[in-house]
């Protein structure tokens, strides 16, 4: 995981998530997302509110990695606590969301 702890006022923090799927033998593998057109990272707040942010491929999408860099502090400002994030991709006829939420901590700038 790229992020462990951030401040609610941080700008330029990078979140990366690798899209993974389970095959019929319950083996986890990288999910090629190169043909998907909607790329998002979902953030789950400590109060269970989901915020969706547009993100980008880290390379060409064949590695399954999505990247989001915080452009401003609107998402986390004044909202400290344990947050979670996961990837979501979509294209015509297909929708895929990572099954697991990845945790991180947001500390208030006043702390």
JOVEN-V812381 format. One record per residue. N is the residue number from 1. RES is the residue in one small letter. PSI is psi in degrees with one decimal (999 if undefined). OMEGA is omega in degrees with one decimal (none if undefined). Layout:
# JOVEN-V812381
n res psi omega
N RES PSI OMEGA
N RES PSI OMEGA
This chain:
# JOVEN-V812381
n res psi omega
1 x 134.6 -177.9
2 x -38.7 -173.1
3 x 131.9 173.8
4 x -52.8 -179.9
5 x 134.9 175.7
6 x 169.5 172.7
7 x 152.1 -178.4
8 x -17.3 179.9
9 x 4.2 -178.6
10 x 138.5 173.2
11 x 137.2 179.2
12 x 11.1 176.1
13 x 131.8 -177.4
14 x 129.3 173.4
15 x 133.1 175.3
16 x 139.4 176.9
17 x 135.3 177.9
18 x 122.0 179.0
19 x 127.4 -177.5
20 x 153.4 177.2
21 x 157.5 174.8
22 x 132.7 175.6
23 x -175.9 -176.4
24 x -17.0 178.1
25 x 14.5 -178.4
26 x 33.5 175.6
27 x 130.2 -179.9
28 x 133.7 177.1
29 x 159.8 176.6
30 x 140.3 -178.5
31 x 115.0 179.0
32 x 115.5 -177.6
33 x 15.8 -173.3
34 x -23.2 -179.1
35 x 1.1 -179.7
36 x 143.3 -174.6
37 x -23.8 175.3
38 x 120.0 -176.8
39 x 120.0 -175.1
40 x 151.9 166.9
41 x 130.1 179.0
42 x 131.3 176.6
43 x 130.3 177.5
44 x 116.6 -176.8
45 x 168.0 176.3
46 x -18.3 178.5
47 x 15.9 177.0
48 x 31.6 173.7
49 x 128.3 179.6
50 x 128.5 174.5
51 x 132.7 -178.6
52 x 131.9 179.3
53 x 139.1 176.2
54 x 138.2 178.2
55 x -171.6 -173.0
56 x 162.9 171.7
57 x 144.8 173.6
58 x -36.6 175.5
59 x -106.6 178.9
60 x 4.6 178.7
61 x -16.8 -179.8
62 x -21.6 178.0
63 x -3.8 177.6
64 x 7.6 -173.7
65 x 128.3 173.3
66 x 145.3 -179.7
67 x 136.1 174.0
68 x 130.9 176.1
69 x 127.4 -177.2
70 x 119.0 -179.5
71 x -23.8 -179.4
72 x -174.5 -174.7
73 x 10.0 -175.5
74 x -37.6 -174.2
75 x -44.8 -170.7
76 x -9.2 -172.9
77 x 121.3 177.7
78 x 12.9 -175.2
79 x 68.1 -179.3
80 x 163.3 177.5
81 x -167.5 179.4
82 x 118.9 177.3
83 x 169.0 175.1
84 x 155.8 175.4
85 x 157.3 176.7
86 x 163.4 -179.4
87 x 153.1 175.4
88 x 131.7 177.6
89 x 154.3 -177.8
90 x 147.3 169.4
91 x 169.0 -179.6
92 x 120.4 177.6
93 x 2.2 -178.8
94 x 135.2 179.2
95 x 130.8 -176.7
96 x 130.0 176.4
97 x 133.3 174.9
98 x 140.5 -176.2
99 x -23.6 -176.0
100 x 142.4 173.9
101 x 135.3 178.7
102 x 128.2 -175.7
103 x 153.0 169.1
104 x 164.0 -176.9
105 x 135.1 171.3
106 x 118.9 176.2
107 x 139.2 177.0
108 x 143.5 -176.9
109 x -23.4 179.2
110 x -12.9 -177.7
111 x 999 none
